[in-house]
Amino acid sequence: MLLPPEHRFLDDEALHLGLGEAARQFRVFQLEDVDSTQQMLRDWIRQEALPSGFCLVARQQRAGQGRRGRVWWSDADASLTFSLWWGLADPPHALSALGLVVSLALVEALEKLGVDAGLKWPNDVMSGVGKAGGVLIHLMPSAQGTSGAVIGIGLNLSLPEPSLAIQQPVARLVDAQGRAPDRAQLLGYVLASLARRLASPRQDWEEDWLARCVHHRQWVSLLQPDGTVVRGQSVGVAASGGLLVRREDGRTDCYHGGEISLRYDTTP
């Protein structure tokens, strides 16, 4: 399979400034317009020998994919949307916390740019009370039989005001920083941060994740797929990526699953 002609829209100097020494670990492939970087990259991996660190970034995507089957909104000049193929040595069953590790890497990259951001379980990037970014991960084999993850990431830089009525409060990084981050430099910082965290995705992430969790030790409600609601205090995360919730009766349970929706609960 031949890849389509590349359309480079990011500033190479700014991109490499953000990547730093991690530049040799990535191949950034740029396209003007796609339906979904996640779906396109998955299709390519099934047919093509793409190296780990291959990153597909689009100036605009029309049908981006979010958690729970939602569409991820993007704008040609107000979003950063990309998907990354990363080879993994660990078996899929040992990577249940990968989404949390990736979202932590995102926040650490934003911190380097002076953006105050936090984390909401399982893998939402928050700024203030709104969602500034999200992660969608698909574990899959490559055409050569190796295993890896397609990591889809979307960040809201400066979405126009009419786009903000999207099912939940949405934050813009332009509001957190006073100006929108340069997309090329931001992508470089994010990829470099991902390279550091994904080198050992199962090690030493829980404490750093909790330090940035916006609902740690707060009361929350968990809406489960069957419609039932669990209420309790968010008290930690497990190594498996599950959320630890202390129930009203005093017991602590661990909850997993991308289909669970977390809501803040202000009533103790």
C-alpha positions in Angstrom: 0.0 0.0 0.0 1.3 3.5 -0.9 0.6 6.3 1.5 -1.2 9.3 0.1 0.7 12.5 -0.8 1.7 14.3 2.4 0.5 17.8 3.1 2.8 19.5 5.6 1.1 22.3 7.5 3.1 22.3 10.7 6.2 24.4 11.2 9.1 22.0 11.2 11.3 24.1 13.4 8.7 24.5 16.1 7.9 20.7 15.9 11.5 19.7 16.4 11.9 22.3 19.2 9.1 20.6 21.1 10.4 17.1 20.3 13.9 17.7 21.4 16.0 14.5 21.7 12.9 12.4 21.2 12.7 13.4 17.5 14.4 10.3 16.3 11.6 8.1 17.8 8.9 9.6 15.6 7.8 9.9 12.0 5.1 12.7 11.8 3.0 12.3 8.7 0.7 15.3 7.9 -2.5 15.5 6.0 -4.9 18.4 5.3 -8.3 16.7 5.8 -9.4 13.2 6.9 -12.5 11.6 8.3 -10.7 10.2 11.3 -6.9 9.9 12.0 -7.7 6.9 14.3 -9.6 4.9 11.7 -7.2 5.8 8.8 -4.1 4.8 10.9 -5.7 1.5 11.9 -6.4 0.8 8.2 -2.8 1.5 7.3 -1.4 -0.6 10.0 -3.3 -3.6 8.8 -1.7 -3.3 5.4 1.6 -1.5 5.8 4.8 -2.1 7.8 4.6 1.2 9.8 7.3 1.8 12.5 6.5 2.4 16.1 6.3 6.1 16.6 4.4 6.8 13.3 2.2 9.7 14.0 -0.7 10.8 11.7 -1.8 14.4 12.2 -4.5 16.1 10.3 -5.2 19.8 10.0 -8.9 18.9 10.1 -10.9 15.8 10.7 -14.6 15.4 9.9 -15.6 12.3 11.9 -13.2 12.0 14.8 -13.9 9.3 17.3 -14.3 9.8 21.0 -15.1 7.5 24.0 -18.5 5.7 24.2 -19.1 6.1 20.4 -19.1 9.9 20.5 -17.8 12.2 17.7 -14.8 14.2 18.5 -15.2 17.8 17.2 -12.3 19.5 15.5 -11.6 22.6 13.6 -9.0 23.3 10.9 -7.1 25.9 12.9 -8.4 25.6 16.4 -7.7 22.0 17.4 -4.8 19.5 17.5 -5.9 16.0 16.4 -3.6 13.1 15.7 -3.2 9.4 16.2 0.0 7.6 17.1 1.1 4.0 16.5 3.2 2.7 19.3 4.6 -0.8 19.6 4.2 -2.5 23.0 6.1 -5.3 24.6 3.5 -6.0 27.3 0.4 -8.2 26.5 -2.9 -6.4 26.1 -4.3 -7.7 29.4 -1.5 -5.9 31.3 -2.2 -2.5 29.7 -5.6 -1.7 31.2 -4.2 1.5 32.6 -2.7 2.7 29.3 -5.3 5.4 28.8 -4.5 7.0 32.2 -0.8 6.9 31.5 -1.4 8.6 28.1 -3.6 11.3 29.6 -0.9 12.0 32.3 1.7 12.4 29.6 -0.7 15.0 27.9 -1.0 17.0 31.1 2.7 16.9 31.7 3.3 18.3 28.2 0.8 21.1 28.8 2.5 22.0 32.0 5.7 22.6 30.1 3.9 25.2 28.1 2.5 26.9 31.2 -1.0 25.5 30.9 -2.8 24.6 34.2 -4.6 21.4 33.4 -5.9 18.4 35.4 -7.2 14.8 34.9 -10.6 13.3 35.2 -11.0 9.6 35.3 -10.4 7.7 33.2 -8.6 9.8 30.6 -10.1 13.3 30.2 -7.8 16.4 30.2 -9.5 19.2 32.1 -8.9 22.9 32.3 -11.1 24.7 34.8 -14.5 22.9 34.8 -14.4 22.0 31.1 -12.8 19.2 29.0 -9.8 20.4 27.0 -8.7 17.1 25.5 -9.4 13.4 25.3 -7.8 10.1 24.5 -9.0 7.0 22.6 -6.8 3.9 22.5 -7.2 0.8 20.3 -4.9 -2.2 20.9 -4.3 -4.2 17.8 -1.8 -6.4 16.0 0.2 -5.0 13.0 0.5 -6.5 9.6 3.7 -8.2 10.8 2.1 -9.8 13.8 3.6 -7.5 16.5 1.2 -5.8 18.9 0.8 -2.1 19.7 -1.6 0.7 20.4 -3.2 3.3 18.1 -3.4 6.3 20.4 -5.9 8.9 19.3 -5.6 12.4 20.9 -7.6 15.5 20.5 -6.9 18.9 22.1 -9.2 22.0 22.0 -7.0 25.0 21.3 -9.5 27.7 20.5 -12.7 26.2 19.2 -15.1 29.0 18.1 -17.8 29.8 20.7 -20.7 28.1 18.8 -18.9 24.8 19.0 -18.9 24.8 22.8 -22.4 23.4 23.2 -21.2 19.8 22.9 -22.9 17.5 25.4 -20.6 18.6 28.2 -18.6 21.7 29.3 -15.6 22.2 27.0 -12.5 24.2 27.8 -10.2 26.0 25.4 -6.5 26.1 26.0 -6.5 29.7 24.7 -8.6 30.7 27.7 -6.2 28.9 30.1 -3.1 30.4 28.6 -4.3 33.7 27.2 -3.3 32.6 23.7 -3.6 29.3 21.8 -0.4 27.2 21.9 1.5 26.8 18.7 0.2 23.5 17.3 3.6 22.2 16.0 5.4 22.9 19.2 2.5 21.5 21.3 2.6 18.3 19.2 6.3 18.0 19.8 6.0 18.4 23.5 3.2 15.8 23.7 5.0 13.3 21.6 8.2 13.7 23.7 6.2 13.3 26.9 4.5 10.2 25.5 7.9 8.7 24.6 9.0 9.1 28.2 5.9 7.6 29.7 5.4 4.8 27.2 9.0 3.6 27.6 7.7 2.0 30.9 3.9 2.3 30.7 3.3 0.1 33.8 5.7 1.9 36.2 5.5 4.9 38.5 2.4 6.6 37.2 -0.2 6.4 39.9 1.1 9.0 42.3 1.7 11.5 39.5 -1.8 10.9 38.1 -3.4 11.4 41.4 -1.5 14.6 42.0 -3.3 16.0 38.9 -6.7 14.4 39.5 -9.4 17.1 39.7 -11.8 14.9 41.8 -9.3 13.2 44.2 -11.0 12.9 47.6 -14.1 14.5 46.2 -17.6 13.0 46.1 -18.5 11.5 42.7 -21.3 9.6 41.0 -20.6 6.9 38.6 -23.2 6.2 35.9 -22.9 2.5 34.9 -23.9 1.0 31.6 -27.0 -0.6 33.1 -28.2 2.8 34.3 -27.4 2.3 38.0 -25.5 5.0 39.8 -22.8 4.4 42.4 -22.1 7.3 44.7 -19.0 7.7 46.9 -15.7 9.4 47.5 -12.9 9.2 44.9 -9.9 8.0 46.9 -7.4 6.7 44.4 -6.5 4.7 41.4 -5.4 1.0 41.1 -2.4 -0.2 39.1 -5.0 -1.7 36.7 -6.4 1.8 36.0 -9.5 1.3 38.0 -11.0 4.1 40.1 -11.1 3.5 43.9 -14.3 4.8 45.4 -15.2 4.7 49.1 -18.9 3.9 49.2 -21.3 5.5 51.7 -21.3 2.3 53.7 -17.5 2.6 54.2 -16.3 -0.1 51.9 -13.9 0.7 49.0 -14.6 -0.7 45.5 -12.6 -0.6 42.3 -14.4 0.4 39.1 -13.2 -0.2 35.5 -14.6 0.3 32.1 -14.7 3.0 29.4 -18.5 2.9 29.5 -18.7 4.3 33.0 -19.4 8.0 33.2 -18.1 10.0 36.1 -20.0 13.1 37.4 -19.1 15.4 40.3 -21.3 15.1 43.4 -21.2 18.2 45.6 -23.3 16.7 48.4 -21.1 14.9 51.0 
